[in-house]
Amino acid sequence: MIKQQGGFTLLEVLVALLVFSLIATTAAEVGSQYISSFERVRDKTLAGWIAENRINELRLQETLPGTSENSTDTDFGAYRWQVTTVVQGTADPSMRRVEVTVAKYLGDMDEPNPVHSLSAFLGAK
């Protein structure tokens, strides 16, 4: 009498590899989306803080800022940011509209990627 050996057939092994590869691909996609979402939230939070800080700097000045537009680069956290401040006049001469746009430099790129924009009105003290 011949004893049959136990084990998996080639077809069973191929099906198991297919199932494993589908699970691994899905897990990699979910992980990638999580990392991307985390980076987006982190960048929006940091850019929001930078914009609020810039508007508060203008609020703390002794005099109302004149109409202007300027950009400065700053390091905040582990990243380099471009902060663009636009001060516009309003119908009321004792008020200014301020728009702060914060953009993040990505690697060696010359042009930063806009992340957050914040508007405010400042009045004379």
C-alpha positions in Angstrom: 0.0 0.0 0.0 1.3 3.4 -1.0 1.0 6.2 1.5 -0.2 9.6 0.1 1.8 12.6 1.1 0.0 15.5 2.6 0.6 19.1 1.4 -0.7 21.8 -0.8 -1.2 21.6 -4.5 0.3 24.2 -6.8 -3.1 25.7 -7.4 -3.8 26.1 -3.7 -0.4 27.8 -3.2 -1.1 30.2 -6.1 -4.5 31.1 -4.7 -3.0 31.8 -1.3 -0.3 34.0 -2.8 -3.0 35.9 -4.8 -5.1 36.5 -1.6 -2.0 37.6 0.3 -0.9 40.0 -2.4 -4.4 41.6 -2.5 -4.3 42.1 1.3 -0.8 43.5 1.2 -1.7 45.9 -1.7 -4.8 47.2 0.2 -2.8 47.6 3.4 -0.1 49.6 1.6 -2.8 51.9 0.0 -4.4 52.5 3.4 -1.0 53.3 5.0 -0.1 55.7 2.2 -3.5 57.5 2.5 -3.0 57.8 6.2 0.5 59.3 5.8 -0.7 61.7 3.1 -3.7 62.8 5.3 -1.4 63.3 8.3 1.0 65.4 6.3 -1.9 67.5 4.9 -3.3 68.2 8.4 0.2 68.9 9.8 0.9 71.4 7.0 -2.5 73.2 7.4 -2.0 73.5 11.1 1.5 74.9 10.9 0.5 77.3 8.1 -2.5 78.4 10.1 -0.3 79.3 13.1 2.1 81.2 10.9 -0.8 83.2 9.3 -2.3 84.0 12.7 1.1 85.0 14.1 1.6 87.4 11.1 -1.8 89.1 11.6 -1.2 89.4 15.3 2.1 91.1 14.6 0.3 93.7 12.5 -2.4 94.1 15.2 0.3 94.8 17.8 1.9 97.6 15.8 1.4 101.1 17.2 0.1 102.5 13.9 -2.2 101.1 11.2 -0.1 99.5 8.4 -0.1 101.2 5.1 -1.3 99.5 1.9 1.4 97.1 0.7 2.3 93.6 -0.5 5.4 91.7 0.7 6.7 88.2 0.9 9.2 86.8 3.4 10.6 83.4 3.9 10.6 81.9 7.4 11.5 78.6 9.1 8.8 77.1 11.3 9.0 73.6 12.6 11.2 71.6 10.3 10.1 73.3 7.2 10.7 76.5 5.1 7.6 78.7 4.4 6.9 81.7 2.2 4.6 84.2 4.0 2.9 86.8 1.7 1.1 89.7 3.3 -1.3 91.9 1.4 -2.6 95.0 3.1 -5.5 96.8 1.3 -7.4 99.9 2.1 -11.1 99.9 2.7 -13.9 102.4 2.4 -13.2 103.4 6.0 -9.8 105.1 6.1 -9.3 103.9 9.7 -9.5 100.2 8.6 -7.3 97.9 6.6 -8.0 94.5 5.1 -5.1 92.0 5.5 -4.7 88.8 3.6 -1.9 86.4 4.6 -1.0 83.5 2.3 1.3 80.8 3.6 3.1 78.5 1.1 5.5 75.6 1.9 8.7 74.9 0.0 8.9 71.3 -1.1 12.4 70.0 -1.3 14.5 71.9 -3.8 11.6 73.5 -5.6 11.9 77.2 -6.4 8.1 77.9 -6.1 6.4 77.0 -2.9 3.1 75.2 -2.7 0.2 77.3 -1.2 -1.2 75.7 1.9 -3.3 78.2 3.8 -4.8 81.7 3.5 -6.2 83.9 6.2 -8.0 87.3 6.0 -8.6 89.9 8.7 -9.6 93.5 9.2 -7.5 95.8 11.3 -8.7 99.1 12.8 -6.9 102.2 14.1 -6.4 102.2 17.9 
